[in-house]
Amino acid sequence: MVTEDSRRGLGGRESAVGGRGVAIQLVGEPCFTEPPIAERRPSTAEPNRVLLKSHAVSAPPLLQLDSATVIKGDRPVIDRMSLTIHDGEHTVILGPNGAGKSVLLRLLTHQERPLARPGGTAPVRVLGEDMWNVSELQAQMGIVSADLHQRFVNGNSEGLITAEAAVLSGFLVSYGILRYGAVTETMRRQAAEALESMGVAHLAPRRLNEMSSGEARRVMLARALVTGPRALILDEPTTGLDVVARHSFMERVRDIARGGTTIILITHHVEEIVPEIRRVVLLRRGAIAGDGAKAEVLTAANLSRVFEAPLRLDESGGFYYARPAESVAQS
């Protein structure tokens, strides 16, 4: 059961940044089982409609998978997967390379479709719907990834991209191109507030390729949040960041989680799991290998099975750290 207080954020609007939190009750016992083997033209949707949308307690789940299967070549990369994530249920999807994490992300953003089946319920529903205009869906699901970061740093067909343009393009669901949509003064003000909330307002006129990786990643975080999305999806979010930039980025993620925006973290790095994330979903070979409360699922035995190597797991201050058990014995 999820209950939610009203949230207030940038400029007094409902937002991912600031505000009151979410009370979460996890229901059900955790389980651990062996599994079966060119730039887009933007949406012209009114951005304020998204910013002011209320997320009621009775809202449908963010994500529902019902025995979803995705085939690549001649093998399933997602194998009869069932998973439900609700508003306020901060969740990490953890597994090694090749476990199916990237395909699951594309299912969530409707960039990948599961095998169709005759009749019955749809294998994948996002925000209660099985059909979405991708541009409209991305306004409801803020995304930060190292790949998206690099695309913005490299620029687009119109040249290199400034921080302000990058964040404004979040309203238009484009890759830094603004000429296909109307940019209002309200949008510019909200973009400035989003940059300020991430501590990079002074970088608004600077191009992303002129910034440090940590600065550019926080600009991408501002872009993901500027529309006030229902959820923030983080795909290997600290790849390429040094230890200081990684800490700064994840501390801002913690603030966002406490502010009420649902965090869905997709990673193979255990150390990226912030204390606010209380649910762990383990993936192995395209299937769910474990799902439940962090304290029950995130164990050395479970991780060793999923990563197919003996691992040791340590905890400090609510953060977890994994390393090969052999290196521990040698030390």
N, C-alpha and C positions, 0 to 999 in steps of 0.2 A: 504494500500500500504506500502510495506517495502522496504527501500533502505539501502544499506550496504556499508560502507567504507571498504577498505582492512584492514585486521587485522594482527598484528605482535605480536608475543608472545615469549615464551621460546626460547632462543637461536636464535632469529630472524625468527623462524618458525611461520606459522599461528597457533594460539593456543587459548585456552579459557582464558588464563591469560595475561592481558595487552592488549595494542592495542587501536584502535579507536572504537567508539561505533556504535550504530545502530539508525537510525532515524525511528520512528514508527508513523504511523497514524492509529488510530482505526476508522473503518468505521462501521456505523450502530448504531442504538439506542439500549441501554441496554433493556433487557426484564426481567420480573419476572412473572412466571406463576406457577400455581399449577400443579405438575407432575402427570401422571398416576402412579395408584398404581402399588545322589552320586557325586561327583565332575565331571565336564564336561571336556571331551577332548577338547583342545583348537583348534581354527582355526589357520591354517598356513598361513593366508593372510599376505602379506607384510605390516608391520605397517606404513612405510613411505608413502605409497599410501594414507592412511587415513589422516596422518598429513598434507600432502601437498594439500589435496583436496580443491578446491575453491568452496565457497558457492555462487553461482550466484543469482542475484535478481530474475531470472525467475525459480529458483528451485521449485520443488513441495512442498506443505505444509509438515510440519513435521508430522502432524497427521490429518487424515480425518476419521471421523465416519459418516456413512450414515445409519440412522435408525438401528444401531447395537443393537442386543439383546443377552444377555447371560442368560441362564437358569441354576439354581442350585436347585436340588430337583424338586419341582413342581412350582417354582415361578421365575419370572425374577429378577435378581440382577442388570442387566443393561437393561433398558426398552426403546427400540426404540430411542436410543440416537444418535443425530447428532451434530457433533462438528468438527471445523477446527482450527488448531493452525499453524501459519506461522512462518518462521524464524524470529527471532528478537522480537517476540510477547511474552514477559515475562508474564506468566500466572500462577495464583493460582487456584487449584481445591480444593474447601473448602466444608466441610460437616461433619456431625456427624459420629460416628462409625456406620457401617452398611449402609451407604449411597451409597456404590458402588465404593469408591475411590480405594481400593486395586484391584478390578477386572478391573477397567479402566486402572490402571498401568500395569496389566498383558496383557491387550489388546495392549497397546502401545509397550510392549517388546515382543509381539507374544508368550507369555507363556500361553495365554488364547485365545480361538477362539470363535467368535460369531456364532450364528445360521446361517447355510448356507441358501441361497435362490436361486431358479432357475433363471438363466439369470440375466441381469442387472449388475450394478456396485457392486464391492466388498463392504461389510459392513465396513471393516476396511482397510485403507491404511496408511502405515508408510513410509515417504520419497517417496511417489508416488507409492509404490509397495505393493501388497497384500500378497506376498509370500517372506519370508526371511529365510536365514540360521540364526538361533538365535545368533550364535557366531559372525557373521559378523555384525548383527544389533546392538549388544551390544557394538561394537567398535565405532559405530556412536552415541550411546545414553549412555552417562555416567550416572551411577546411584549411589546414596548414600542413604542408609536407615539404621535404627537402627538394623534391622534384618541382613542385610549384614555385618554390623560392627561386630555384635556378632559372626557371623559365622567365620570371620577372627580372632577374638580374641580367639575363642575356638580352632583354628588350624584345620588341615586336617589329612588325613591318614599318612602323612609323618612327622607330628609333629607340633610344634608351628611355627608361621609365623613372619618373620621380616618385618619391614617397607619397606625395599628395595624389598623384594620378593613380598610383597603385591602389590606394584606399578608396578613392572615388569609383574606381572600376568595380569595386565590390557591389555597389548599387546597380550597376549595369551588367553585371556578370560577364565581364570581358577581361581580356588579358592586358589591362592597362590602356586600352583604346577607349576614348571618350566621345568621339565624334558621331557615333551612331545613336546617342541618346542625349536627352536634355539634362544638363548638370545644373541644379538649382543652388541658390545661396544656402538653403537649408542643408543640402547635401554637403556643401563645402564646410559649413559650420560643424556638422556631425563628423565629417572626416577629420577635421582639426581636433575635435574632442577625443576621437578614438586614438589618434596619434599621441595626444597628450597623456591619455590614460596608460599608454604603453611606454611612456618616457622618451618618446622620439619626436616630439612636436618640432624641435629645432631642426630636424632633418627633412621637413616637408618639401623644400625645394630641391633637395639633393637627389641625384640619381642613385638607384639601388646598387649599381656596380661600383660606386664610390664609397660605399659603406663597409663596415666590418660585417662578417656573417651574422653576428649576434644582433647588430642593429637592423639589418635587413630582415631577419627572421621576426623581430618584434613589429616591423612594419607589416609583414604578412599576417601577423596575429591581429593587428588593428584592422586590416582589410577583412579578415574573417568575421570580426565582431561588429562591424559598422552597421549591418542591417538588423542587429538584435536577433540572431538566429536562435532556434530552439535548442540546437546542439552544436558543440565545437568538436570536430573530428580531427584528431592529431595522428598523422601517419609518420612514424619514425621522426618525431618533431625536432630532435636535437642532433640529428646527423650533420656532421661538419662543424659543430660548435665546440669551442674549447671549454675547459672545465668551468671557467667563470661565466661565460655566456650561457652555458647549459644551465647552471644554477639560477641565473637571473631569469631565463625564459621559463623554467619550471615553477619558480616562485610566482610569476604572473599567472601561470595556469592555475595554481592553487587559489589565487585571489578570484579568478573567474569561476572556479568550481564553487567556492564559498558564496559567490554572488548569485548562484542559482542556475547558471547555464549548464546543461548536461555535458559532461566530458566523455567522449569515446576515444580512448587511446589505443592505437594499433601499433604494436612494437615487438621487437625481440630483445629489447634492453630492459631487464628487470629494474634497473636503477631509475628508469623514467616513471615508475609507478608512484605517484605522489600519495601522501596519506589520505587525501580526500577520496581517492578511488577505493571502494570497498568491495567491488565485485570483480572477480577474475574469471575470464573465459580462456581456457587453454585449447589451442589448435594443434593438431598433428595429422599430417597427410590428408588434409581437406575435410576433417571431421572434428567435432568437439570432443576433446579428451578429458575435460574437466570444467566445471561451471559451479560457482558458488561464492560464499563469503571468502574474502582474501585470507583470513587467518586459517581457514580450513583447506583451501585449494593451493595456495602459494607455499608449497613445501619442497624441500630438497628432493624427496622421493618422487613427487609428481613432475618436477622440472627435469629430473634425470631421465624419466621415462619419455617425456615429450621431446627433449633435445637429444635423446639417445646417447647420453654420455653421463658419467657420474659427476654430479654437481654438489657443491656446498652452498648453502643459503644463509646469509647473515642479515640481521635486522638492527637498525640503529635509528632512533628518533622517528619511527614510523616509515622509514625508507628501507628497502631491501636491496641486497647486493649478492649476486651469484658469481661463482668462479669454479673452475674445474677442481674436483676433489683431489686429483693427482698433484696439482700445484700446491695444495695445502699440505699434503703428505711430504712433499719434497722440501717445503720450507721448514 
